[in-house]
Amino acid sequence: MSSIHFIGGEKGGVGKSVVSRLLSQYFLDNNQMYAGMDADQSHGTLTRFYPEFTQPINLDEYEGADKIVETALSSNVNVVVDLPAQSERFLNRWMEDNDVTELCDETGLTCYYWYIVDDGIDSAKLAAAFLTRNQGQMPCVLVRNQGRGETFSALSNELANAGVSPDITLDLPGLHAGTMRKIDNMNMSFWAAGNLTERAEGVLSLMERQRTRVWAKKAYAQIASVAKHNGELTA
């Protein structure tokens, strides 16, 4: 069964691209059909790291957004959509004008929204507002990115004050900043950084490759917890 995974978060710089790459690699490592959609035209993350699987789309235009559903319905595939910051209004307009929720129900297509946050108050307020507006629309996975902070008390307080909660909350461990920077500079996937010694050698040390593998394993365990909760994303 096909699924669509929107990777978002209204605040910029919270790690949406990292989550998009991790989820993409998760599907590929588990031999699942995968297609990437780059809606963040300022970065083009999935196009950069997974060019053979990815196409760019313009979320501002219906024709671009339509490709998300059309791709998901064309075959049994997991579609990962890397959203830019402040894209909620465009996504909501497209979904409402086309009643995408009903279409997904009719076709058996499952959608998830992965909302990424750092530990700042701005991110917390935006997450609470998002959940207030979209509660019950589609399953929401709230990702607390520990690579962008370690104390999420502001988030807990904002959600409690708003009386909302996500369907699932997971904690994404942080990867050592210097190691991540080297991986990005080499345009390497996380799998390649941990396993392709002939490409990583001379750029990443043995220990940097090792901690990349350990970090990815921990992140995959978090993703797998979503699978167990929903009966989807199975390896």
C-alpha positions in Angstrom: 0.0 0.0 0.0 1.3 3.4 -0.9 1.9 6.1 1.6 2.8 9.8 1.6 5.0 11.4 4.2 5.0 15.2 4.4 8.2 16.4 6.2 7.5 19.8 7.6 7.6 22.4 10.3 6.9 26.0 9.9 10.1 27.2 11.4 13.3 27.1 9.3 16.5 25.5 10.4 14.9 22.7 12.6 16.2 19.8 10.6 13.5 18.9 8.1 16.0 18.0 5.4 17.8 15.6 7.8 14.6 13.8 8.6 13.7 13.7 4.9 17.0 12.1 4.1 16.8 9.6 7.0 13.3 8.5 6.1 14.3 8.2 2.4 17.3 6.1 3.4 15.1 4.0 5.7 12.9 2.9 2.9 15.8 2.2 0.6 17.7 0.2 3.2 14.6 -1.9 3.8 14.1 -2.5 0.1 10.9 -0.6 -0.1 9.7 1.3 -3.1 10.5 5.0 -2.6 10.0 8.3 -4.5 11.2 11.7 -3.3 9.6 15.0 -3.9 11.6 18.2 -3.4 9.2 21.1 -2.5 11.9 23.1 -0.9 13.3 24.9 -3.9 15.8 26.8 -1.9 17.7 23.7 -0.9 16.7 20.7 -3.2 17.9 18.3 -0.5 16.4 15.1 -1.9 17.4 16.0 -5.5 20.9 16.5 -4.2 21.3 13.2 -2.3 18.8 10.9 -4.1 18.7 12.3 -7.7 17.7 9.0 -9.2 14.6 8.8 -7.1 13.6 12.4 -6.8 11.7 15.1 -8.7 11.3 18.7 -7.8 7.8 20.2 -7.4 6.4 23.6 -7.0 3.9 23.5 -4.1 2.5 26.9 -5.0 1.1 25.4 -8.2 -1.6 22.7 -8.1 0.0 20.9 -11.0 3.1 20.5 -8.9 1.3 19.4 -5.8 -0.8 17.0 -7.8 2.3 14.9 -8.6 2.4 13.9 -5.0 -0.8 11.9 -5.1 -0.4 10.9 -8.8 3.0 9.3 -8.0 1.6 7.5 -4.9 -1.3 6.1 -6.8 0.8 5.0 -9.8 2.4 2.1 -8.0 3.0 0.7 -4.5 5.5 3.4 -3.3 6.4 5.5 -0.3 6.5 9.1 -1.3 8.6 11.5 0.9 7.9 15.2 0.4 10.5 17.6 1.8 8.5 20.8 2.5 10.0 24.3 2.9 9.4 26.4 6.0 6.1 28.4 6.0 4.5 26.1 3.5 1.4 25.0 5.5 -0.9 27.5 3.9 -0.1 26.2 0.4 -0.4 22.6 1.4 -3.7 23.2 3.2 -5.1 25.1 0.2 -4.3 22.3 -2.2 -5.6 19.6 0.2 -8.9 21.5 0.9 -9.6 22.5 -2.7 -9.1 19.0 -3.9 -10.4 17.2 -0.8 -7.2 15.1 -0.7 -8.3 13.5 2.6 -11.4 12.0 1.0 -9.5 10.9 -2.0 -7.0 9.1 0.2 -9.8 7.4 2.1 -11.3 6.2 -1.2 -8.1 4.9 -2.6 -6.6 3.5 0.6 -3.7 5.9 0.5 -2.2 6.8 3.8 -0.7 10.2 4.6 1.5 11.2 7.5 2.7 14.6 8.6 6.1 14.6 10.3 6.4 17.9 12.1 10.0 18.7 13.1 10.8 21.0 16.0 13.9 22.4 17.8 13.8 23.2 21.5 13.0 27.0 21.0 9.8 28.7 22.1 9.0 29.8 18.5 9.1 26.3 17.3 7.0 25.2 20.2 4.3 27.8 19.6 4.2 27.0 15.9 3.8 23.3 16.6 1.0 23.9 19.0 -0.8 26.1 16.5 -0.3 23.5 13.8 -1.8 20.7 15.9 -4.7 22.9 16.9 -5.6 23.6 13.3 -5.0 20.1 11.9 -6.0 17.7 14.7 -7.6 14.6 13.2 -6.7 15.6 9.6 -3.9 13.1 9.2 -1.6 11.2 11.6 1.0 13.6 12.9 4.5 12.5 14.0 6.1 15.1 16.2 9.9 14.9 15.9 11.9 16.5 18.6 15.3 17.0 16.9 17.9 16.7 19.5 20.5 17.9 17.0 18.8 21.3 17.5 18.4 21.3 21.2 18.0 19.0 24.2 15.4 20.6 26.5 11.9 20.5 25.1 10.0 21.8 28.1 8.7 24.8 26.2 7.2 22.4 23.7 5.5 20.4 26.4 4.1 23.5 28.0 2.7 24.9 24.8 1.0 21.7 23.8 -0.5 21.3 27.3 -1.7 24.9 27.3 -3.3 24.3 23.8 -4.8 21.0 24.9 -3.4 19.2 21.9 -1.1 16.3 21.3 0.4 14.5 18.3 -0.4 11.0 17.4 3.2 10.0 17.9 6.2 11.8 19.5 9.7 10.6 18.7 13.2 11.9 19.6 15.7 12.1 16.8 19.2 11.9 18.2 21.8 14.4 17.1 24.8 13.5 15.0 28.1 15.2 15.8 28.1 18.5 13.9 31.5 18.2 12.4 30.7 14.7 11.0 27.4 15.9 9.6 29.2 18.9 7.9 31.7 16.6 6.2 28.9 14.3 5.0 27.0 17.2 3.5 30.1 18.7 1.9 30.8 15.3 0.2 27.1 15.0 -0.9 27.0 11.6 0.7 23.9 9.7 1.8 24.0 8.5 5.4 24.4 4.9 4.2 27.4 5.8 2.0 29.0 7.8 4.9 28.8 4.8 7.2 29.6 2.0 4.7 31.4 3.1 1.6 34.9 3.3 3.0 36.5 3.8 -0.4 34.6 7.0 -0.9 34.6 8.2 2.7 38.2 7.3 3.4 40.4 10.4 3.7 37.3 12.5 4.5 35.7 10.7 7.3 37.7 8.9 9.9 36.9 5.4 11.0 35.3 6.7 14.2 33.3 9.3 12.2 31.9 6.5 10.0 31.2 4.4 13.1 29.2 7.1 14.8 27.3 7.8 11.6 26.3 4.1 11.6 25.3 4.2 15.3 23.3 7.4 14.8 21.5 6.1 11.8 20.7 2.8 13.7 19.2 4.8 16.6 17.2 7.0 14.2 15.9 4.0 12.3 14.7 2.5 15.6 12.6 5.7 16.2 11.2 5.4 12.7 10.4 1.7 13.3 8.4 2.8 16.4 6.1 4.7 14.1 5.7 1.5 12.0 4.7 -0.5 15.0 2.2 2.2 16.1 0.5 2.5 12.7 1.1 -0.9 11.1 2.8 0.9 8.3 6.4 1.5 7.2 7.2 -2.1 7.9 10.6 -3.4 7.0 
